[in-house]
């Protein structure tokens, strides 16, 4: 996939991810300690995770799309958003087929994120 260079391209990327989530579903990795700690600390329930993801905007784009190192038929994109004063790092693994989108990361950012379009 090509590098994102405009907010319009980031919007198309995000729309594609959201379309795949609507049509193919979203798998959330609850077994990652960082994800669980952030959800517990912020009191975020599963339905709120989905609302946060649905509310992402093109200006929340951080990185990607890039190759998924574990699954070569998938690609990775990263977004970030502030929730209750905490910057969240949200990483998706997206397949080109009809498989669900996987939310690999949904946790507090480990370092400040620089957004290309904010």
MMTF fields as JSON, N, C-alpha, C and O atoms, coordinates in Angstrom:
{
  "mmtfVersion": "1.0.0",
  "mmtfProducer": "UNKNOWN",
  "numBonds": 471,
  "numAtoms": 472,
  "numGroups": 118,
  "numChains": 1,
  "numModels": 1,
  "chainsPerModel": [1],
  "groupsPerChain": [118],
  "chainIdList": ["A"],
  "bondAtomList": [4, 2, 8, 6, 12, 10, 16, 14, 20, 18, 24, 22, 28, 26, 32, 30, 36, 34, 40, 38, 44, 42, 48, 46, 52, 50, 56, 54, 60, 58, 64, 62, 68, 66, 72, 70, 76, 74, 80, 78, 84, 82, 88, 86, 92, 90, 96, 94, 100, 98, 104, 102, 108, 106, 112, 110, 116, 114, 120, 118, 124, 122, 128, 126, 132, 130, 136, 134, 140, 138, 144, 142, 148, 146, 152, 150, 156, 154, 160, 158, 164, 162, 168, 166, 172, 170, 176, 174, 180, 178, 184, 182, 188, 186, 192, 190, 196, 194, 200, 198, 204, 202, 208, 206, 212, 210, 216, 214, 220, 218, 224, 222, 228, 226, 232, 230, 236, 234, 240, 238, 244, 242, 248, 246, 252, 250, 256, 254, 260, 258, 264, 262, 268, 266, 272, 270, 276, 274, 280, 278, 284, 282, 288, 286, 292, 290, 296, 294, 300, 298, 304, 302, 308, 306, 312, 310, 316, 314, 320, 318, 324, 322, 328, 326, 332, 330, 336, 334, 340, 338, 344, 342, 348, 346, 352, 350, 356, 354, 360, 358, 364, 362, 368, 366, 372, 370, 376, 374, 380, 378, 384, 382, 388, 386, 392, 390, 396, 394, 400, 398, 404, 402, 408, 406, 412, 410, 416, 414, 420, 418, 424, 422, 428, 426, 432, 430, 436, 434, 440, 438, 444, 442, 448, 446, 452, 450, 456, 454, 460, 458, 464, 462, 468, 466],
  "bondOrderList": [1, 1, 1, 1, 1, 1, 1, 1, 1, 1, 1, 1, 1, 1, 1, 1, 1, 1, 1, 1, 1, 1, 1, 1, 1, 1, 1, 1, 1, 1, 1, 1, 1, 1, 1, 1, 1, 1, 1, 1, 1, 1, 1, 1, 1, 1, 1, 1, 1, 1, 1, 1, 1, 1, 1, 1, 1, 1, 1, 1, 1, 1, 1, 1, 1, 1, 1, 1, 1, 1, 1, 1, 1, 1, 1, 1, 1, 1, 1, 1, 1, 1, 1, 1, 1, 1, 1, 1, 1, 1, 1, 1, 1, 1, 1, 1, 1, 1, 1, 1, 1, 1, 1, 1, 1, 1, 1, 1, 1, 1, 1, 1, 1, 1, 1, 1, 1],
  "groupList": [{"groupName": "UNK", "atomNameList": ["N", "CA", "C", "O"], "elementList": ["N", "C", "C", "O"], "formalChargeList": [0, 0, 0, 0], "bondAtomList": [1, 0, 2, 1, 3, 2], "bondOrderList": [1, 1, 2], "singleLetterCode": "X", "chemCompType": "L-PEPTIDE LINKING"}],
  "groupTypeList": [0, 0, 0, 0, 0, 0, 0, 0, 0, 0, 0, 0, 0, 0, 0, 0, 0, 0, 0, 0, 0, 0, 0, 0, 0, 0, 0, 0, 0, 0, 0, 0, 0, 0, 0, 0, 0, 0, 0, 0, 0, 0, 0, 0, 0, 0, 0, 0, 0, 0, 0, 0, 0, 0, 0, 0, 0, 0, 0, 0, 0, 0, 0, 0, 0, 0, 0, 0, 0, 0, 0, 0, 0, 0, 0, 0, 0, 0, 0, 0, 0, 0, 0, 0, 0, 0, 0, 0, 0, 0, 0, 0, 0, 0, 0, 0, 0, 0, 0, 0, 0, 0, 0, 0, 0, 0, 0, 0, 0, 0, 0, 0, 0, 0, 0, 0, 0, 0],
  "groupIdList": [1, 2, 3, 4, 5, 6, 7, 8, 9, 10, 11, 12, 13, 14, 15, 16, 17, 18, 19, 20, 21, 22, 23, 24, 25, 26, 27, 28, 29, 30, 31, 32, 33, 34, 35, 36, 37, 38, 39, 40, 41, 42, 43, 44, 45, 46, 47, 48, 49, 50, 51, 52, 53, 54, 55, 56, 57, 58, 59, 60, 61, 62, 63, 64, 65, 66, 67, 68, 69, 70, 71, 72, 73, 74, 75, 76, 77, 78, 79, 80, 81, 82, 83, 84, 85, 86, 87, 88, 89, 90, 91, 92, 93, 94, 95, 96, 97, 98, 99, 100, 101, 102, 103, 104, 105, 106, 107, 108, 109, 110, 111, 112, 113, 114, 115, 116, 117, 118],
  "secStructList": [7, 7, 7, 7, 7, 1, 2, 2, 2, 2, 2, 2, 2, 2, 2, 2, 2, 2, 2, 2, 2, 2, 2, 2, 7, 3, 3, 3, 7, 6, 6, 7, 2, 2, 2, 2, 2, 2, 2, 2, 2, 2, 6, 7, 7, 2, 2, 2, 2, 2, 2, 2, 2, 2, 6, 7, 7, 4, 4, 4, 3, 3, 3, 3, 3, 3, 3, 7, 1, 1, 7, 6, 6, 3, 3, 3, 3, 3, 3, 3, 3, 3, 3, 6, 6, 3, 3, 3, 3, 3, 3, 3, 3, 3, 3, 1, 1, 1, 7, 7, 3, 3, 3, 3, 3, 3, 3, 3, 7, 1, 1, 7, 7, 7, 7, 6, 6, 7],
  "xCoordList": [0.838, 0.0, 0.885, 2.012, 0.339, 1.155, 1.104, 0.173, 2.119, 2.238, 1.144, 0.802, 0.608, -0.426, 0.244, 1.129, -0.193, 0.433, -0.566, -0.172, -1.85, -2.852, -3.95, -4.148, -4.65, -5.754, -6.85, -7.557, -6.997, -7.992, -7.625, -8.501, -6.348, -5.913, -6.11, -6.502, -5.839, -6.072, -7.562, -7.932, -8.411, -9.862, -10.284, -11.093, -9.752, -10.084, -9.62, -10.329, -8.427, -7.904, -8.82, -9.18, -9.19, -10.056, -11.435, -12.0, -11.976, -13.27, -13.191, -14.131, -12.075, -11.897, -11.868, -12.493, -11.141, -11.069, -12.453, -12.874, -13.159, -14.492, -15.473, -16.327, -15.355, -16.208, -15.952, -16.892, -14.678, -14.338, -14.829, -15.268, -14.756, -15.265, -16.776, -17.275, -17.5, -18.958, -19.335, -20.267, -18.611, -18.965, -18.38, -19.004, -17.186, -16.483, -16.292, -15.905, -16.553, -16.409, -15.075, -14.172, -14.98, -13.785, -13.415, -14.242, -12.175, -11.643, -10.73, -9.845, -10.947, -10.167, -9.304, -9.813, -7.987, -7.086, -7.11, -6.452, -7.868, -7.994, -6.86, -6.683, -6.097, -5.049, -3.752, -2.806, -3.682, -2.484, -2.56, -3.527, -1.538, -1.543, -1.735, -2.506, -1.04, -1.172, -2.605, -3.114, -3.267, -4.655, -5.543, -6.342, -5.399, -6.23, -5.998, -6.948, -4.748, -4.435, -5.069, -5.623, -4.989, -5.572, -7.085, -7.672, -7.717, -9.175, -9.612, -10.567, -8.916, -9.28, -9.041, -9.89, -7.906, -7.562, -8.541, -8.902, -8.973, -9.885, -11.359, -12.246, -11.616, -12.994, -13.727, -14.918, -13.009, -13.589, -14.149, -13.429, -15.438, -16.089, -16.018, -15.706, -16.306, -16.195, -17.0, -16.525, -18.204, -19.031, -18.387, -18.515, -17.695, -17.023, -15.818, -15.522, -15.121, -14.015, -14.525, -13.916, -15.648, -16.224, -16.637, -16.442, -17.202, -17.585, -16.362, -16.409, -15.278, -14.044, -13.516, -13.122, -13.508, -13.036, -13.947, -13.462, -15.254, -16.202, -16.028, -16.305, -15.57, -15.4, -14.069, -13.847, -13.17, -11.883, -12.093, -13.024, -11.206, -11.251, -9.922, -8.925, -9.916, -8.699, -7.551, -6.392, -7.859, -6.811, -6.202, -5.174, -6.819, -6.282, -5.264, -4.691, -5.04, -4.084, -2.678, -2.255, -1.963, -0.592, 0.41, 1.384, 0.174, 1.111, 0.387, -0.709, 1.036, 0.538, -0.026, 0.036, -0.554, -0.533, 0.85, 1.603, 1.154, 2.421, 2.195, 1.107, 3.204, 3.034, 2.842, 3.432, 2.014, 1.86, 2.928, 2.871, 3.892, 5.023, 4.62, 5.271, 3.563, 3.125, 2.298, 2.373, 1.507, 0.583, 0.773, 0.224, 1.523, 1.876, 0.697, 0.842, -0.456, -1.617, -2.417, -3.486, -1.897, -2.566, -1.683, -0.49, -2.277, -1.536, -1.938, -3.023, -1.041, -1.19, -1.396, -0.748, -2.297, -2.46, -2.659, -3.253, -2.148, -2.185, -2.845, -2.587, -3.704, -4.386, -4.224, -3.871, -4.478, -4.415, -5.508, -5.917, -5.971, -7.03, -6.879, -6.402, -7.286, -7.251, -8.612, -9.654, -8.576, -9.788, -9.536, -8.586, -10.385, -10.251, -8.839, -8.277, -8.276, -6.946, -5.798, -4.644, -6.085, -5.057, -4.978, -5.988, -3.772, -3.586, -3.569, -2.758, -4.478, -4.59, -3.926, -4.077, -3.203, -2.53, -3.395, -3.591, -3.916, -4.846, -4.291, -4.188, -3.935, -3.324, -4.232, -4.694, -4.472, -5.326, -4.51, -3.566, -4.883, -4.38, -5.565, -6.592, -5.402, -6.512, -6.124, -5.066, -6.999, -6.757, -7.406, -8.343, -6.908, -7.469, -8.716, -9.448, -8.949, -10.101, -11.242, -11.283, -12.155, -13.331, -13.136, -14.106, -11.912, -11.653, -11.914, -11.857, -12.201, -12.416, -11.154, -10.037, -11.347, -10.247, -9.839, -10.695, -8.536, -8.047, -7.484, -6.621, -7.988, -7.437, -6.316, -6.562, -5.084, -3.929, -3.574, -3.181, -3.717, -3.347, -4.435, -4.976, -4.745, -5.68, -5.243, -5.813, -4.205, -3.625, -3.046, -2.961, -2.658, -2.05, -0.77, 0.038, -0.603, 0.601, 1.829, 1.829, 2.857, 4.076, 4.981, 5.886, 4.732, 5.475, 4.53, 3.546, 4.798, 3.901, 3.833, 4.838, 2.628, 2.413, 2.357, 1.739, 3.004, 2.973, 2.039, 2.273, 0.981, -0.04, 0.251, 0.453, 0.268, 0.632, -0.383, -0.008, -1.649, -2.694, -3.403, -4.495, -2.798, -3.379, -2.596, -2.912],
  "yCoordList": [-1.172, 0.0, 1.237, 1.226, 2.303, 3.505, 4.347, 4.247, 5.174, 6.045, 7.114, 7.649, 7.415, 8.434, 9.807, 10.073, 10.676, 11.999, 13.141, 14.307, 12.825, 13.883, 13.433, 12.238, 14.396, 14.073, 13.323, 12.506, 13.589, 12.869, 11.391, 10.528, 11.098, 9.695, 9.018, 7.854, 9.744, 9.201, 8.923, 7.927, 9.803, 9.604, 8.353, 7.571, 8.155, 6.954, 5.681, 4.675, 5.742, 4.6, 4.274, 3.116, 5.291, 5.083, 4.58, 3.71, 5.111, 4.632, 3.17, 2.41, 2.769, 1.366, 0.473, -0.587, 0.903, 0.122, 0.01, -1.08, 1.129, 1.112, 0.274, -0.411, 0.325, -0.485, -1.975, -2.764, -2.348, -3.75, -4.186, -5.323, -3.286, -3.612, -3.857, -4.835, -2.963, -3.125, -4.42, -5.11, -4.746, -5.912, -7.229, -8.278, -7.189, -8.424, -8.591, -9.667, -7.558, -7.644, -7.11, -6.795, -7.02, -6.521, -7.503, -7.835, -7.966, -8.81, -7.945, -7.262, -7.977, -7.173, -8.104, -9.035, -7.85, -8.715, -8.326, -7.372, -9.071, -8.806, -9.442, -9.13, -10.323, -11.022, -10.226, -10.687, -9.065, -8.241, -7.427, -6.703, -7.557, -6.921, -5.404, -4.832, -4.753, -3.296, -2.897, -1.923, -3.649, -3.347, -3.461, -2.568, -4.556, -4.806, -3.755, -3.287, -3.388, -2.384, -1.04, -0.379, -0.635, 0.644, 0.616, 1.558, -0.445, -0.543, -0.484, 0.215, -1.212, -1.229, 0.139, 0.633, 0.74, 2.02, 3.114, 3.955, 3.104, 4.139, 3.74, 4.534, 2.519, 2.053, 1.931, 2.232, 1.488, 1.371, -0.034, -1.024, -0.111, -1.388, -1.633, -0.722, -2.858, -3.241, -2.329, -1.96, -1.962, -1.116, 0.253, 0.855, 0.746, 2.042, 1.961, 2.92, 0.825, 0.631, 0.827, 1.537, 0.187, 0.281, 1.717, 2.179, 2.43, 3.827, 4.696, 5.58, 4.447, 5.209, 4.937, 5.861, 3.674, 3.313, 3.925, 4.478, 3.826, 4.412, 5.923, 6.512, 6.554, 8.001, 8.494, 9.702, 7.573, 8.004, 8.859, 8.642, 9.836, 10.725, 10.673, 10.187, 11.169, 11.164, 11.884, 11.499, 12.913, 13.653, 12.842, 13.235, 11.713, 10.822, 9.839, 9.034, 9.902, 9.028, 9.255, 10.393, 8.153, 8.233, 7.578, 8.214, 6.297, 5.588, 4.55, 4.099, 4.181, 3.094, 3.617, 4.818, 2.771, 1.316, 0.743, 1.247, -0.306, -0.999, -2.489, -2.921, -3.274, -4.732, -5.235, -4.707, -6.254, -6.962, -8.053, -8.958, -7.972, -8.894, -10.341, -11.263, -10.554, -11.923, -12.529, -13.73, -11.683, -12.175, -11.365, -10.269, -11.869, -11.092, -10.7, -9.822, -11.327, -10.972, -9.841, -9.471, -9.295, -8.213, -6.973, -7.034, -5.862, -4.619, -3.963, -4.203, -3.133, -2.486, -0.989, -0.375, -0.409, 1.045, 1.439, 0.699, 2.63, 3.087, 4.455, 5.345, 4.595, 5.858, 6.16, 5.28, 7.381, 7.763, 8.768, 9.548, 8.735, 9.652, 9.875, 9.001, 11.038, 11.323, 10.991, 11.431, 10.205, 9.808, 10.051, 9.518, 10.853, 11.2, 11.669, 11.301, 12.487, 13.044, 12.098, 12.453, 10.897, 9.896, 9.66, 9.396, 9.757, 9.484, 7.972, 7.258, 7.496, 6.076, 5.752, 6.487, 4.663, 4.119, 2.956, 1.979, 3.069, 2.078, 1.525, 2.242, 0.235, -0.388, -1.484, -2.357, -1.411, -2.377, -3.237, -2.761, -4.519, -5.414, -5.726, -6.238, -5.409, -5.489, -6.401, -6.238, -7.37, -8.273, -7.773, -6.975, -8.241, -7.868, -8.693, -8.378, -9.739, -10.609, -10.24, -9.122, -11.159, -10.897, -11.283, -11.615, -11.245, -11.582, -10.355, -9.22, -10.594, -9.462, -8.613, -9.113, -7.34, -6.455, -6.829, -7.091, -6.853, -7.177, -5.906, -5.241, -5.583, -4.463, -5.037, -5.607, -4.879, -5.446, -4.674, -5.259, -3.358, -2.5, -1.483, -0.881, -1.302, -0.274, 0.048, -0.432, 0.882, 1.168, 2.576, 3.265, 2.974, 4.283, 4.35, 3.421, 5.451, 5.627, 5.61, 6.226, 4.908, 4.802, 6.007, 6.238, 6.765, 8.003, 8.943, 8.487, 10.239, 11.165, 10.814, 10.495, 10.885, 10.562, 11.871, 12.842, 11.885, 13.048, 12.76, 11.843, 13.55, 13.338, 14.217, 15.424, 13.609, 14.276, 15.358, 16.329, 15.214, 16.105, 16.904, 17.425, 17.006, 17.818, 19.087, 19.92],
  "zCoordList": [0.0, 0.0, 0.0, 0.496, -0.572, -0.684, 0.579, 1.379, 0.739, 1.895, 1.883, 0.829, 3.043, 3.183, 3.191, 4.004, 2.274, 2.173, 2.305, 2.294, 2.43, 2.561, 3.517, 3.738, 4.072, 4.973, 4.217, 4.807, 2.926, 2.113, 2.003, 2.065, 1.84, 1.787, 3.149, 3.216, 4.216, 5.558, 5.761, 6.383, 5.237, 5.329, 4.567, 5.067, 3.372, 2.589, 3.31, 3.332, 3.894, 4.649, 5.831, 6.043, 6.589, 7.744, 7.325, 7.987, 6.244, 5.742, 5.334, 5.564, 4.728, 4.348, 5.588, 5.609, 6.619, 7.852, 8.483, 8.868, 8.591, 9.2, 8.373, 8.935, 7.055, 6.182, 6.441, 6.55, 6.538, 6.799, 8.183, 8.356, 9.165, 10.493, 10.428, 10.985, 9.746, 9.62, 8.916, 9.329, 7.858, 7.041, 7.539, 7.382, 8.139, 8.502, 10.0, 10.455, 10.765, 12.205, 12.708, 11.933, 14.036, 14.711, 15.809, 16.659, 15.789, 16.858, 17.708, 17.191, 19.001, 19.921, 20.76, 21.385, 20.774, 21.536, 23.011, 23.424, 23.787, 25.223, 26.023, 27.201, 25.397, 26.132, 26.232, 26.87, 25.632, 25.734, 27.027, 27.263, 27.846, 29.165, 29.074, 29.844, 28.14, 28.007, 27.696, 28.252, 26.803, 26.46, 27.7, 27.982, 28.43, 29.611, 30.692, 31.32, 30.908, 31.931, 31.6, 32.478, 30.344, 29.938, 30.085, 30.617, 29.621, 29.735, 31.201, 31.54, 32.058, 33.474, 34.118, 34.861, 33.837, 34.455, 34.062, 34.885, 32.798, 32.311, 32.433, 32.12, 32.886, 33.038, 31.711, 31.621, 30.68, 29.334, 29.148, 29.286, 28.834, 28.546, 27.028, 26.262, 26.609, 25.195, 24.281, 23.207, 24.686, 23.825, 23.633, 22.567, 24.658, 24.567, 23.634, 22.922, 23.631, 22.692, 21.268, 20.468, 20.969, 19.623, 19.309, 18.184, 20.282, 20.069, 19.789, 18.933, 20.502, 20.279, 18.881, 18.171, 18.485, 17.142, 16.076, 15.089, 16.271, 15.308, 15.21, 14.165, 16.291, 16.311, 15.773, 15.694, 15.398, 14.848, 13.607, 12.832, 13.436, 12.281, 11.546, 12.08, 10.333, 9.514, 10.222, 10.067, 10.985, 11.691, 12.831, 13.382, 13.195, 14.219, 13.639, 14.373, 12.328, 11.643, 12.197, 12.402, 12.437, 12.942, 11.982, 11.578, 11.613, 10.729, 9.895, 10.231, 8.791, 7.957, 6.653, 6.389, 5.866, 6.051, 5.778, 4.945, 6.491, 6.322, 6.46, 6.841, 6.156, 6.215, 7.641, 8.583, 7.785, 9.049, 9.025, 8.192, 9.927, 9.906, 10.181, 9.689, 10.955, 11.262, 10.134, 9.871, 9.469, 8.445, 7.166, 7.051, 6.222, 5.037, 4.144, 3.293, 4.318, 3.509, 4.168, 3.683, 5.273, 5.987, 6.026, 5.726, 6.394, 6.574, 7.891, 8.42, 8.403, 9.708, 9.507, 8.659, 10.285, 10.345, 11.801, 12.585, 12.15, 13.534, 13.613, 12.802, 14.615, 14.894, 16.371, 17.155, 16.744, 18.143, 18.445, 17.585, 19.685, 20.098, 21.601, 22.324, 22.053, 23.481, 24.087, 23.6, 25.162, 25.876, 27.357, 27.929, 27.967, 29.386, 29.723, 30.755, 28.839, 29.068, 28.803, 29.042, 28.313, 28.03, 26.53, 25.878, 25.989, 24.561, 24.348, 24.938, 23.492, 23.187, 21.854, 20.878, 21.825, 20.643, 20.163, 20.886, 18.93, 18.406, 17.094, 16.099, 17.107, 15.92, 15.381, 16.116, 14.074, 13.387, 12.438, 11.807, 12.341, 11.31, 10.397, 10.841, 9.119, 8.166, 7.016, 6.408, 6.722, 5.61, 4.335, 4.37, 3.231, 1.936, 1.607, 0.669, 2.379, 2.123, 3.067, 3.58, 3.297, 4.123, 5.59, 6.271, 6.078, 7.471, 8.359, 7.887, 9.642, 10.549, 10.698, 10.568, 10.968, 11.327, 12.751, 13.597, 13.013, 14.351, 14.979, 14.405, 16.163, 16.92, 17.782, 18.845, 17.306, 17.99, 19.251, 20.26, 19.183, 20.315, 20.565, 19.637, 21.832, 22.278, 23.697, 24.677, 23.771, 25.083, 25.118, 24.102, 26.306, 26.475, 25.641, 25.644, 24.936, 24.115, 25.028, 26.094, 24.604, 25.401, 25.23, 26.033, 24.186, 23.922, 23.2, 22.617, 23.22, 22.505, 21.017, 20.382, 20.495, 19.079, 18.293, 18.729, 17.136, 16.265, 15.102, 14.315, 15.001, 13.982, 12.779, 12.908, 11.634, 10.395, 9.999, 9.341, 10.383, 9.883, 10.976, 10.746, 12.161, 13.241, 13.374, 14.224]
}
